[in-house]
Amino acid sequence: MKKLILALTCLFFAIPCSARTIIVDANGTGDYPTIQAAINDANDGDTVELQPGTYTGIGNRDIDFLGKAITVRSIDPNDPSIVDNTIIDCGWSGRGFYFHSGEGANSILEGFTIEYGYLEEFEPIGGAGICIRNSSPTIGNCIIQWNMATAYSGPISAVCGAGGIAILGDSRPTIADCVITYNMSEWKGYGGGICCGSSTHPTIRNCIISENQAFHGYGGGGIYCVGDVAIDNCIISKNSATGDVLGIGGGIYCDYGSSIKICNCTITENTADRYGGGIYFYYYMGPPIDHRMTIANSIIWGNSPDQIYIKEGGGTGAVTFSDIEGGWPGTGNIDAEPCFVDASNGDYHLKSQAGRWDPNSQTWVQDTVTSPAIDAGDPNSDWSAEPQPNGGRINMGAYGGANQASKSLGCFPIDHPDYDIWVDVGCPPCWCYPRQCHGDTDNQVEGGTKTGYYYVHLHDLELLVSAWNIMEPPPSTPYPPGIKWPDPNICADFDHDIEGCLKCGYNRVHFNDLVILLSSWNILEPASPPVPSGPGIDPNCLGVP
């Protein structure tokens, strides 16, 4: 019997339990009556799934993950209607969630609306929506709204008066794809929307942080930080810092000791009673560390009373390839009206004649103007996720480098008769070479002083041979291309058309393209004597016939 028990024990520990999905329903008919009860029974790897509904009362507020690597989510975090209707209603009594037991990235909270959290002045730790302390969870696809916290006297390393999210201690959370709005930090509070205390290292990505308020507090209507913070592809708008304590940093307040990196953000229409409508940065350079503000590919526009205010130590921060109202020193910076689609209603997509995303119709629409912030970001930034056509350079602003980036006319004229074909085959930049339609695949002159110089020569022939007879799919409306950029063979399609028939098959590079190349073969380019000289090929391919 002892051997059997030992064998069963070994078998039990050798075979891990499969992860469970625990169902919770707001009406109490799920596997457990409350969210906290479900978490109490969950093991690492389990999922607690909440059905749509409004969750209230004890066990559905002040929710604690207990250090577990579990996922707590709605039935579909990517469906906005599900997120809107799966609600953690704190009832103005306590907070939504509290992470304080060393949770890591595998402790995941996603797909909820968290609202009506309230923390009174005697509460030593803020974050009426979510509080994260010495933990690093992943927060995604949540709406955090209508939460309020008042401040507590104490050092910022220990407290945070944030209405929305407070991050404290050695915490490295990721907050992504969230809407943080209508939250308030009152009376000596830090950060209406988010407060990041010292020693924290949060990443805030693809979030909308809007219409939060630091009321009669230290400041940071949208975000207050004294840690090391990275903010990417966020909209920070219409936040405010008011009152007689400080009233600074309407959008972002970076306090003494902070380091902040802002990339591809739109910071607009924020207000502060005193300084730093857009950003207030307490700049300090010296021991023990060199604190920095780095801003790239961003739009900072329409904030009041100013866009960026730097206190102490002078300096301008490292601000590059950004559109700053009133101008700002730095490589690639511009001062130009960004042409937001509808700022009054929170649509900060950039207008474009080539097309921009309309969130209302869920379609691409065209404007009569194109924003100067399109194709104006850092040339070394990754633009590959931006839709075609684009100019091969990242846009400024919150949608730059993303799939909702406004399109650009690119190098090919929009009124050219082959423009739609150019878009269909992936907007190959080689079609923009001035002699491509005459057989030039590389925009390079070949040859030397003895032989003369040619735009159409051996390298162009080699590419045509490489592309020869590559079959296209059968014709449809429109033609689905078989060769498509970034395949360089598309550069040998000189007539921008498909040849062939149903019996023989279809080819994008075939006889017509060979005829074009041969007609330009060995045409000498002009050169100074005694080099052989010729008329050259007319560079008119981008002209409209």
N, C-alpha and C positions, 0 to 999 in steps of 0.2 A: 504493500500500500504506500509506504514512504517513497519507493522508487517511482510509483505512478504519479504521486503528487509532485515529486521533483520534476518528472518529465513534462507534466502539464504546465508547471510553473515556467520551465525553460521555453516551452512552446509559446506560452502567453507572451513572454518578453521578447521572443525572437520575431513574432509576427506583429507588426504595428497595426493599430486600428485604422480603418479607413476614415477619411474626413467625413464629418456629418454636415448636413444643412439643417439647422434648427429654425423652425418657423415660429414667428411671433405675429399675432394679429392684435390690432388696437382694441377689438372687442373681447379680448381675452380667450379666444377659442383656439389659439395656436398650441404649439408644444409646451410653451410656458406662458404664464399670464403677463409677464413684464419683460422688458429688454434686459434688465439687470439679472433677473432670474435665469434667463437663457445664457447670458455670459458666465454666470456663476458655474453652470454645468458644462460649458464648452471647454474643449481641449485645443491645444495648438493645432492649426490647420483647419479648424471648423469654421463654418460660415453661419452667422445669425442673420436670417433674412426677414425683413419686416414687410408685411403686406401694407398696401396703401391705407392711410387712415391718420388720425390725430392721436398721438400718444401723450398722455398726461399722467400726473400724479407720481407718488413715490414708486421708485423702480423704473420710471420712464423719464427721470431727470437725474442730474448728478450721477450720470452713468459712468462706471469705472471699468476699464478693460482688465484690471487686475494683473497687468503685466503679460497678458496672453497674446500670442501671435495668431490672432483670429481676424476674420473679416466680418464687420457689421455693415450691412448694406440694405438698400431697398431692392425691390424685385428687378429693377432695371435702372441703374445709375446713369445710363446714357440717354434716357428718355426724359426730357424736361417736364412733361406732364406728370410722370411718376415722382420725380423729385419734388415738384410743387405740392403733391398730394400725399407725401409721406412725411409727416410733420412731427417733430419733437417740440411740444408746446410746454415750456417750463412754467407757464402760469405766473410769471413775475416772482418766482420763488426758487432760487438756486440757479445752477447752470445746466447746460446740456450735457457735456462730456468732460471728464477729468482724466488725463493721462499723467501718471506720476510714479509708475512702478517700473521704469526702465523699458517701456515698450519701444520696439524697433520698427523698421520699415514694413515688416510683415504684420503689424497691427494696423489694419486698414479700416477706415470709416468712409463710406461713400454713398451718395445718392439720397440725401435728406434735406429737408428744410428745418433749421434749428432756430427757434424764435422765442421771444418773451422771457429770456433769461434775465435775472436781476440779482445783483450782489450789492449789499449795503456796505456802508463805510467800515464797519467792524470786520468785514471779511478780509483777511490778510493777503489773499491772492486773487487777482482779477481774472478776467476772461469769463464773461457772463454767458457767452455762447460755448466756447471750448477753452479749456486751460491745459497747457502742455508744460510739464515741469520735469526736467531731467529725463526726458523721453524723446523719441524720434519717430512718431507714427506717420502714416501716410493718410492725408485728408484729401478726398477728391469728389468733384461733382456735388458739392453741397451749397445750399443757400443759407447764409448765416445773417439773420436780419432781426431788427427790433429787439436788440439786447442792450442792457445798460448796466454799467458798473461805476461805483464811486470809489475814490482812492482811499488808501490807508497810509498813514504816516510811516515811512520806512524807506530803505535804500532800494533803488530800482533793480538791484541784483536779486532782491527777494520778493518784490511785489510788482504788479502791473495792473493798472486800472482799466485795461482794455474792455470795451463793451463786447466786441466780437470775439477775437482770439487773443489770449495771452500766452506768450512763449517765454519760459524762464529756465535758468540753470543750464546745465550741459545738455541742450536739446538741439537736434538736427532734423526737424520734421520737413516733410514735403507737403506743400499746400498747392493743389493744382485744380484748375478748371472750376473754381468756386466763385460764387457771387457773395460779396461781403458788403452789406448795405444797411443803412438806417440804424447803425449801432452808435452808442454814445458812451463816452467816458466823462464823468462829471466830477467836478470839484477836485482840483489837483490831480486829475487823471492823466495817464499817459496813453495816447493812441485810441481814437474812437473805434477804428476798424480792427487794427492789429497792433499789439505791443510786443516788441522783441527785446528782452532784457539782455544784460551783459552775459557773455560766454555762450550766447546762443548762435546757431548757424543755420537758420532756416532758408529753404528755397521756396520762393513764391512764384508760381508759373501759371500763365494763361488764366489769370483771375481778373474779375471786375471788382474794384474796391471803390465804392461810390456812395456819396451822400451820407458819410459818417461824420461824427462831430466829437471833437474834444472841447467840452463846454466848461468854461471857467476853470480850465486845467492848464497843464504845462504845455500841451500842444500835440501835434501830430494827428490831425483830423483823420487822415486815412491810415497812416502807418507811423508809429514811433519806434525808433530802433537805437540801441546802444550796443548791439552785437555785430556779427559779421553776416550780412544779409545779401542774398542774391535775388533779384526781382527780374523776371523775364516775361516778355509778351503780355504785360498787364495793362489794363486801363485803370488809371487812378484819377477820378473825376468828381467834381462838385462836393468835395469834402471841406470841412471848415475847422479852424482852430480859433476859439473865441474866449474872451474873458479877461479879467484883470490880474491873473497870475503871470502868464507869459503870452498866451495867444499867438504862438508861432508855429510855422510848418503846417500849412493847410493840407497839403497833399502828403508830404513826408517830412518828418523831423528826425534828423540824424544827430544824436547827442554826442557829447564828448566821449571819445573812446570807440566810436563806431567805425566800421568799414562797410561800404555799400557798393554793390555792383548792379547797375540798372542797364538792361539791354532790351531794345525793341519794346519800349513802353510808350504809352500816350498818357501824359500828365497834363490835365487841362481843367480849367474852370474851378480850381480850388481857391479858397480864400483863407487869409489869416488876418487877425486884427492888427498885428504888428509887423512881423517879417516873414519872408519865405512863403508866399502864397502857394507856389509849386513845391519847392524843396528848401528846407532850412538845414544847413550843414555846419556843425560846430567843428571847424577844421583845426586840427592840432598836429604838428609835426615835431616829433622829438621822442626821447626815451619814455617808456620802454619800447614802444612800437610806433610805426609811422602809419597813421590812420588816413584812409583814402576814400575819395568818392570817385567812382568810375561810371561814366554814362556814355552809351554808344547807341547809335541807330534809333534814337528816341525823338519824340515830339513833345516839347514843353511849351505850351501856348495858352494864352488867355487866362492865366492865373493872376490873382490880385493879393497884395499890392505889387508883387514882383514874381519873376519866374524862378530864380535861384538866388538864395542869400547865403553867403558864407561868412561866418563869424570867426574872429580871432585868426591870427597866423597868416592872413592874406591868402593868396593863391586862388586858383580858379577850378581846381579839381581836374581830372582827366576827362574832359567832355569832347567827344569826337563824333563826326558824321551824324549830327543831330540838328533838328530844326528848333531853334530857340527864339522865341519872340523877343525882339530887341537886340539879338545877336549875342554871341558868347565866344571867347577865344578858343581855338582848337581846330585841328585838321578836319576838313570836310564839313564844318558846321555851316548852316544856312539860316537866314532870317526871312522866311517867306510864308505867306498864308497857306496853311496845309490843305485847305479845301476838304474839310470834313463833310460827310454827306448830310448829317442832320444832328449837330451837336446838342441842340435843345432837347432832343428826344433820345440822346445817348448813342447815336450811331456814328462812330468815329472811323468807319471805313473811309478810304481816300477816294475821291472822285477820279474817274478815269474814262477817257474816250474809248479805250480798248476793252473796258469791262471791269466792274467791281461787284462784289457780292451784296445782294440785298437780303437781309435776314427776314424781312416780312414775306416776300414772295418766294424765298428760297431759290432764287435764280440769279444769273449774272445779267446785269443791266449796264447800259452805256450812258455816259454823261457827255456834256458839251465841252467840258474842260478836263485837264489832267493835273493832278496834284504834283507840285515840284518835289514832294517827298518820295515819289515813286522812283525806284532805281537810283536812290541817292544815299544809301547806306554804305557801310564799309565794304569796299570791293573784296576784302578777304573773308567776309562773313558768308556762311552757307545759305544760299538762296534756292537750293534745289527743290525744296518743298513748295515753292511758289508756283501757281498755275501758269500755263502758257496762254498767250504769249507773254514773255517777260524779257527784260534786257540783259539777263545774266548777272543781275546785281540786286542785292537785297533792298527792300523798301524800308523806309523809316516807319516808326510807329508800332503799335501793338500787334498788327497783323503781318508785319514784315517777317519773311522767312517761314510763313505758315500757309496752309491751303486756302485761306480766305484773303490772302494778299491781293490787292488790286492789280489788275493786269497792266502791262505797259505796251505801247505801240511797238516796242522792239525796234530792230534795225530795218525791218521790211515795211515799206510804206503801206498804210492801211487802205489807201485808194488804188493800190496796184491790183490789176485783175487776178493775179495769182495769190493774193493775200490769204484767202481762205484755205487754199491748198497748202501754203506755207505753214499755217497753224495746224492743219490736219496731220502733217508729217513731222510735227514736233518743233517747229520754229527753228530749223537749222541755221546757225549763223553764217554758214558758207553761202547760202542763197543771197546774202546781203553783200557779197563781194561784187564790185561794180562790173566785173566781166564774167560772172558765173554763167549767165545765160548764153555766153559765147564759147564755153568749154573750159573755163578756168575753175578748178576745184579747190585751189589752195591760196589764191591771192598772192602767189609768190612768183617772182621772175626767175626763170632758169636760164642757164647759159654762162657765157663769159666773154671776155674781150675779143677772143679769136672767132668764136662762133656767132656772137651776137646774143641778144636777150629776147626771151619769149615768155609770155604769160601762159600760153597753152603749149605744153610740150610733154616730155616723157612721164613725169610724175602724174599729170592729169590723165594720160592714156592708161597708166598702170591702175589708177583707181577705177576708170571706166571698165577695164577688163575684169577687175575684182567684183564689180557690181553686175556684170553682164549676166543676163539670164536668171537672176534671182527672181523667183516666181512671186507674183502678187496673189492675194486672195481673189476669188471671182468678183466681178464688179457688183457694186450695190450703190445705194445712195446714202451718204457719199461713199466713195471708194475707201475701203479700209486698207491702209498702206501696209505693204510687206516690208519695205525698207523705211525706217523711221529714225530720226535723230534720237540718240547720239551715235547711231551707226554712220561712220563717215562715208559709206557708199552712197548715201542720199545726195552727196555733193556732186555726183556724176549725173544726176537727173537734170539735164540742162534745159529741157523743154517743159519741165514741171507737169508732166502728163504720163499717163499709163498707156502702153501700146499692147496690141495683141488681140486675141479673139477667144471665144469659148473653147474652140477645138484646140488651138495651138497654145493657149494659156496667155497670161498677162504678165508684163514686165514693166517696171518703172524705168529701168535703164536698158535701152535697146537701140534699134537702128537709127531712129531720129536723133538720139543723143550722139551716136557715132558720127553721123553726118555733120552735126553742129561742130563737134571737136575737129573733124578733118578740115572743115571750112576755115577754121582759125589756126590750123597747124602751120607752124613755121612763119607766122606773121611777125616780122621783126619789130621790136619796140625801139622808139627813138633813143639815141645815145650820142654823146659827143664824139666827133672824129678823133682818131682814125677808126673808132669802133664802128662795125657795121650798123647802119641806121635804117629804120623803117617807119611806117606810118603808125604802128601800134594798133591795138584793138580798141575800138570805141567803148569807153566805160559808161554805158548807158543802161545797164540792166535794171536799175531801180527806178528809172524814169517810167512814167505812165504813157503808153502809146496813144 
